[in-house]
Amino acid sequence: MSRTFSMVALGTALWLLGASTVLAADKPTAKIPPPSAAKDVHSHRGEKAARAKPAHKEKSRPAAEQPLPAGGNEVLIEQALATPTQMEFTDQPLTDVLDYLADYHSQKVGHPFQIKLDNKALTDAGIAKDTPVTTNLKGISLRSALNLMLRDLNLTWTIKDEVLLITTPEEAENNLTTKVLDVADLVVCRDSKGKLWNDYDSLIDMIKSTVMPTTWDDVGGPGSICPADMGSAKALVICETYFVHGQIADMLAKLRTVAKKTPDAGPPVRDKAPAPARRESCDGAQTPPSGAAKGHSRKDGTHGGTDKKR
C-alpha cells in the first residue's frame, strides 16, 4: 500500500514539473547580451548619432604656391615687405632670424623668396653673421620691422639679384635703383590766368628736404631726382637706395590721403616762378633753360651763341 502511494506521489511530482516547464516556455524571456555585444550596440548607436550631427569643416590647408607676379621676384619681395610681421627673439643668431622671416613671409605672399646676408660687406665691417638679435615686434610691416631691427646692428637692406639682401649702409649706396613714379595728381597747377602748368620743383624740393636730406646729389649724396614730362606722362625719375624709395612712397601716399579729404576744386592756383638761368639734369649736366638759344661748336671746342651777320 505504501509502495503504491509512493509511486503515485512520484508521478504527480513529475507531472507538475513538466507543466511548469511548459508554462515557462510559453513566457518570453529577456536575453542579456554579452559585454562584447553591448559594445557593438553602443558603437552602432554612436555611429548613428555621429551621422545625425552636422559635419565640421576641415581646417584650411596652406594655399598652393602662387605664380610669380608681373615683375618677378623683385615685385614679390616688395609685396612681402608690405605684409605685417611678428617676431620675438632673445639673443637669437641673425642667420636664424632671417631664415624665420623668409619662411614666414613666403607663406604670406604664397611664393618662396630668399633673404641673404652680404657676407663680404659684413666681414669688411667686422659684423658677424651670427650676431645675436633681441627684438619683439608685432603688427607692423616687414619693411618697418627690418628697419628697426637692422638699425641696431648698423645694417640695412636692399633688393639685389632677386633676393632681399642684408648689407651695410655704405654698400647699399653703391647699389642704387631707379624708379619712375607717376605724380600727375601732385604737380598739375594753374596760374592766375587759368593756364595749366606742371610744378615739379615744389614736389622735388619737398622730397629732398624731408626724405633723407643728406642722401641727394646736390649735397654730396648718391641719389638724384628729376622730372620726366613726356606728353601726357608726368613722372619723377628717382635714383636712390631701396630704403629711401620706401620713405618717398610713404610720403607720397600721405600726400594723396590728405588730398582726398580736400574737396575737389581742381588744380591749385599757383603762379609759375621765373625760369632759372641754368638747371641741372638727372645726370648732373648743366642744361640751358628752355627757350634759350642753342649754341654751336667752334673749332676751339668752346660753345657760343648764334653768330649774327654784320
VEXDREN-2710 file (C-alpha; in Angstrom, 1 decimal):
% VEXDREN-2710
k/r/px/py/pz
1/MET/0.0/0.0/0.0
2/SER/2.7/2.4/1.0
3/ARG/4.7/1.5/-2.1
4/THR/1.7/2.3/-4.3
5/PHE/1.3/5.7/-2.6
6/SER/4.9/6.5/-3.3
7/MET/4.6/5.7/-6.9
8/VAL/1.6/7.9/-7.2
9/ALA/3.4/10.8/-5.4
10/LEU/6.3/10.5/-7.7
11/GLY/4.1/10.5/-10.8
12/THR/2.3/13.6/-9.5
13/ALA/5.6/15.4/-8.9
14/LEU/6.9/14.6/-12.4
15/TRP/3.6/15.9/-13.9
16/LEU/3.8/19.1/-12.0
17/LEU/7.4/19.6/-13.1
18/GLY/6.6/19.1/-16.8
19/ALA/3.7/21.6/-16.5
20/SER/5.8/24.3/-15.0
21/THR/8.4/23.7/-17.8
22/VAL/5.7/24.2/-20.4
23/LEU/4.4/27.3/-18.8
24/ALA/7.9/28.8/-18.5
25/ALA/8.5/28.0/-22.2
26/ASP/5.3/30.0/-23.1
27/LYS/6.6/33.1/-21.4
28/PRO/9.0/35.4/-23.4
29/THR/12.4/35.6/-21.8
30/ALA/14.8/38.6/-21.8
31/LYS/18.2/37.7/-23.1
32/ILE/21.1/39.6/-21.6
33/PRO/23.7/40.3/-24.3
34/PRO/27.3/39.5/-23.5
35/PRO/29.7/42.5/-22.9
36/SER/31.1/42.3/-26.5
37/ALA/27.6/42.5/-27.9
38/ALA/26.7/45.5/-25.7
39/LYS/29.8/47.3/-27.0
40/ASP/28.6/46.7/-30.6
41/VAL/25.2/48.1/-29.8
42/HIS/26.7/51.3/-28.3
43/SER/29.1/51.6/-31.2
44/HIS/26.2/51.3/-33.7
45/ARG/24.2/54.0/-31.8
46/GLY/27.3/56.2/-31.7
47/GLU/27.6/56.0/-35.5
48/LYS/24.0/56.9/-35.9
49/ALA/24.4/59.9/-33.6
50/ALA/27.6/61.0/-35.4
51/ARG/25.7/60.9/-38.8
52/ALA/22.9/63.0/-37.3
53/LYS/25.4/65.8/-36.2
54/PRO/26.3/68.5/-38.8
55/ALA/29.7/67.8/-40.3
56/HIS/32.6/70.0/-39.1
57/LYS/34.6/71.8/-41.8
58/GLU/38.2/70.7/-42.1
59/LYS/40.9/73.0/-41.2
60/SER/42.1/75.1/-44.2
61/ARG/45.2/73.8/-45.7
62/PRO/48.1/76.1/-46.8
63/ALA/47.4/77.7/-50.1
64/ALA/49.1/76.3/-53.1
65/GLU/52.2/78.1/-54.4
66/GLN/51.1/81.1/-56.4
67/PRO/52.7/82.2/-59.7
68/LEU/55.2/85.0/-59.6
69/PRO/53.6/88.4/-60.1
70/ALA/54.5/90.5/-63.1
71/GLY/57.9/91.9/-62.4
72/GLY/59.2/88.7/-60.9
73/ASN/60.9/88.2/-57.6
74/GLU/61.6/91.9/-57.1
75/VAL/57.9/92.7/-57.1
76/LEU/57.2/89.6/-54.9
77/ILE/59.7/90.8/-52.3
78/GLU/58.2/94.3/-52.3
79/GLN/54.8/92.7/-51.6
80/ALA/56.3/90.7/-48.8
81/LEU/57.9/93.9/-47.3
82/ALA/54.4/95.4/-47.1
83/THR/52.8/92.4/-45.2
84/PRO/52.5/92.5/-41.4
85/THR/55.1/90.6/-39.4
86/GLN/55.6/89.3/-35.9
87/MET/58.9/88.4/-34.3
88/GLU/60.1/87.8/-30.7
89/PHE/63.8/86.8/-30.3
90/THR/66.2/86.9/-27.4
91/ASP/69.9/86.5/-28.3
92/GLN/69.0/84.6/-31.5
93/PRO/71.6/84.4/-34.2
94/LEU/71.0/86.8/-37.1
95/THR/71.0/84.0/-39.7
96/ASP/68.3/82.1/-37.8
97/VAL/66.1/85.2/-37.6
98/LEU/66.4/85.8/-41.3
99/ASP/65.5/82.2/-42.1
100/TYR/62.4/82.5/-40.0
101/LEU/61.3/85.7/-41.6
102/ALA/61.9/84.3/-45.1
103/ASP/59.7/81.2/-44.3
104/TYR/57.0/83.2/-42.5
105/HIS/56.6/85.8/-45.3
106/SER/56.9/83.3/-48.1
107/GLN/53.7/81.8/-46.8
108/LYS/52.1/85.2/-46.6
109/VAL/52.7/86.0/-50.3
110/GLY/52.2/82.4/-51.5
111/HIS/55.6/82.0/-53.1
112/PRO/59.1/81.4/-51.7
113/PHE/61.7/84.1/-51.7
114/GLN/65.1/84.4/-50.1
115/ILE/66.7/86.7/-47.5
116/LYS/70.5/86.6/-47.8
117/LEU/73.4/88.2/-46.0
118/ASP/76.0/90.2/-47.9
119/ASN/78.9/88.2/-46.3
120/LYS/81.7/90.3/-47.8
121/ALA/80.2/93.6/-46.7
122/LEU/79.6/92.3/-43.2
123/THR/83.1/90.9/-43.0
124/ASP/84.6/94.2/-44.1
125/ALA/82.6/96.0/-41.5
126/GLY/83.5/93.5/-38.8
127/ILE/80.0/92.3/-38.2
128/ALA/79.5/88.5/-37.6
129/LYS/76.7/86.7/-39.4
130/ASP/75.6/85.0/-36.1
131/THR/75.4/88.4/-34.3
132/PRO/72.7/87.9/-31.5
133/VAL/69.4/89.6/-32.1
134/THR/67.0/90.6/-29.4
135/THR/63.7/92.1/-30.5
136/ASN/59.9/91.9/-30.0
137/LEU/57.9/93.4/-32.8
138/LYS/54.3/92.7/-33.9
139/GLY/51.6/94.3/-36.0
140/ILE/53.9/96.3/-38.3
141/SER/55.1/95.7/-41.8
142/LEU/58.2/93.6/-42.5
143/ARG/59.8/96.8/-44.1
144/SER/59.4/98.7/-40.8
145/ALA/60.5/95.7/-38.7
146/LEU/63.7/95.3/-40.7
147/ASN/64.4/99.0/-40.5
148/LEU/64.1/98.9/-36.7
149/MET/66.0/95.6/-36.2
150/LEU/68.9/96.3/-38.6
151/ARG/69.4/99.8/-37.4
152/ASP/70.6/98.5/-34.0
153/LEU/73.1/96.3/-35.9
154/ASN/74.4/99.1/-38.2
155/LEU/72.9/97.3/-41.1
156/THR/70.3/97.9/-43.8
157/TRP/68.6/96.0/-46.6
158/THR/68.2/96.2/-50.4
159/ILE/66.9/94.1/-53.2
160/LYS/69.7/92.7/-55.5
161/ASP/69.8/89.8/-57.8
162/GLU/66.3/88.8/-56.9
163/VAL/66.9/88.3/-53.2
164/LEU/66.4/90.5/-50.2
165/LEU/69.9/91.3/-49.3
166/ILE/71.1/92.4/-45.8
167/THR/74.1/94.6/-46.1
168/THR/75.8/97.7/-44.7
169/PRO/74.6/101.2/-45.4
170/GLU/77.8/102.0/-47.3
171/GLU/77.4/99.1/-49.6
172/ALA/73.7/99.8/-50.2
173/GLU/74.7/103.3/-51.5
174/ASN/76.7/101.5/-54.2
175/ASN/73.6/99.7/-55.4
176/LEU/71.1/102.4/-56.3
177/THR/67.8/101.6/-58.0
178/THR/66.0/103.8/-60.5
179/LYS/62.2/104.1/-60.3
180/VAL/59.7/106.1/-62.3
181/LEU/56.8/107.5/-60.2
182/ASP/53.6/108.9/-61.7
183/VAL/52.9/112.2/-60.0
184/ALA/50.4/113.8/-62.4
185/ASP/48.0/114.3/-59.5
186/LEU/50.6/116.1/-57.4
187/VAL/52.2/118.5/-59.9
188/VAL/49.5/119.9/-62.1
189/CYS/48.7/123.5/-61.2
190/ARG/47.1/126.6/-62.8
191/ASP/48.3/130.1/-62.8
192/SER/46.2/133.2/-62.0
193/LYS/45.1/133.3/-65.6
194/GLY/43.8/129.8/-65.5
195/LYS/46.6/128.2/-67.6
196/LEU/47.7/124.8/-66.6
197/TRP/51.3/124.0/-65.9
198/ASN/53.4/121.4/-64.1
199/ASP/55.1/122.4/-60.8
200/TYR/57.7/119.7/-60.4
201/ASP/60.1/121.9/-58.4
202/SER/57.8/122.3/-55.4
203/LEU/57.4/118.5/-55.1
204/ILE/61.1/117.8/-55.7
205/ASP/62.1/120.4/-53.0
206/MET/59.6/118.8/-50.6
207/ILE/61.1/115.3/-51.1
208/LYS/64.7/116.4/-50.9
209/SER/64.1/118.5/-47.7
210/THR/62.0/115.8/-45.8
211/VAL/63.2/112.4/-47.0
212/MET/66.8/111.6/-46.1
213/PRO/68.1/115.1/-46.9
214/THR/71.8/114.2/-46.8
215/THR/71.4/111.4/-49.5
216/TRP/70.9/113.7/-52.5
217/ASP/73.5/114.6/-55.1
218/ASP/73.2/118.4/-54.6
219/VAL/74.6/118.0/-51.0
220/GLY/77.1/115.3/-51.9
221/GLY/74.9/112.2/-51.6
222/PRO/74.4/109.5/-54.2
223/GLY/70.8/110.0/-55.0
224/SER/69.2/112.0/-57.8
225/ILE/65.7/113.1/-58.9
226/CYS/64.4/114.8/-61.9
227/PRO/61.1/115.4/-63.7
228/ALA/60.0/113.5/-66.8
229/ASP/57.3/115.4/-68.7
230/MET/56.7/113.5/-71.9
231/GLY/53.3/114.1/-73.5
232/SER/50.6/113.2/-71.0
233/ALA/53.1/111.4/-68.7
234/LYS/54.0/113.4/-65.7
235/ALA/56.6/111.5/-63.6
236/LEU/59.6/111.7/-61.4
237/VAL/62.7/109.7/-62.2
238/ILE/64.4/108.9/-58.9
239/CYS/67.7/107.0/-58.4
240/GLU/68.1/106.1/-54.7
241/THR/68.5/103.2/-52.3
242/TYR/65.5/100.9/-51.6
243/PHE/65.3/102.3/-48.2
244/VAL/64.9/105.9/-49.5
245/HIS/62.5/104.8/-52.2
246/GLY/60.3/103.3/-49.4
247/GLN/60.4/106.6/-47.5
248/ILE/59.4/108.5/-50.6
249/ALA/56.5/106.1/-51.3
250/ASP/55.2/106.6/-47.8
251/MET/55.3/110.4/-48.1
252/LEU/53.5/110.5/-51.4
253/ALA/50.9/108.1/-50.1
254/LYS/50.2/110.5/-47.2
255/LEU/50.0/113.5/-49.5
256/ARG/47.4/111.7/-51.6
257/THR/45.4/110.7/-48.4
258/VAL/45.3/114.4/-47.4
259/ALA/44.3/115.4/-51.0
260/LYS/41.3/113.0/-50.9
261/LYS/40.0/114.7/-47.8
262/THR/40.0/118.1/-49.5
263/PRO/37.0/119.0/-51.7
264/ASP/37.9/118.7/-55.3
265/ALA/38.3/122.3/-56.5
266/GLY/40.5/121.4/-59.5
267/PRO/44.3/122.1/-59.7
268/PRO/45.6/124.5/-57.2
269/VAL/46.3/128.1/-58.2
270/ARG/50.0/128.8/-58.3
271/ASP/51.9/131.2/-60.4
272/LYS/54.8/129.9/-62.3
273/ALA/58.2/131.1/-60.9
274/PRO/60.7/132.7/-63.3
275/ALA/62.9/130.1/-65.0
276/PRO/66.4/129.8/-63.5
277/ALA/69.4/130.7/-65.6
278/ARG/70.6/127.1/-65.7
279/ARG/69.2/123.9/-64.2
280/GLU/70.7/120.5/-63.5
281/SER/69.5/117.4/-65.2
282/CYS/69.4/113.9/-63.7
283/ASP/72.9/113.1/-64.9
284/GLY/74.3/116.2/-63.3
285/ALA/75.0/118.0/-66.6
286/GLN/74.2/121.7/-66.7
287/THR/71.5/122.5/-69.3
288/PRO/70.3/125.9/-70.5
289/PRO/66.7/126.9/-69.7
290/SER/64.0/126.1/-72.2
291/GLY/63.8/128.7/-74.9
292/ALA/67.4/129.6/-74.7
293/ALA/69.4/129.9/-78.0
294/LYS/71.2/126.8/-79.0
295/GLY/74.9/127.2/-79.3
296/HIS/77.2/125.6/-81.9
297/SER/80.6/124.1/-81.6
298/ARG/83.6/126.1/-82.5
299/LYS/86.8/124.9/-83.8
300/ASP/88.4/125.5/-80.4
301/GLY/85.9/123.3/-78.7
302/THR/84.0/126.0/-76.9
303/HIS/80.4/126.8/-77.4
304/GLY/78.9/130.1/-78.2
305/GLY/75.6/131.8/-79.2
306/THR/74.4/132.1/-82.7
307/ASP/76.6/134.3/-84.8
308/LYS/75.0/137.4/-86.2
309/LYS/75.8/138.8/-89.7
310/ARG/77.4/142.1/-89.7
END
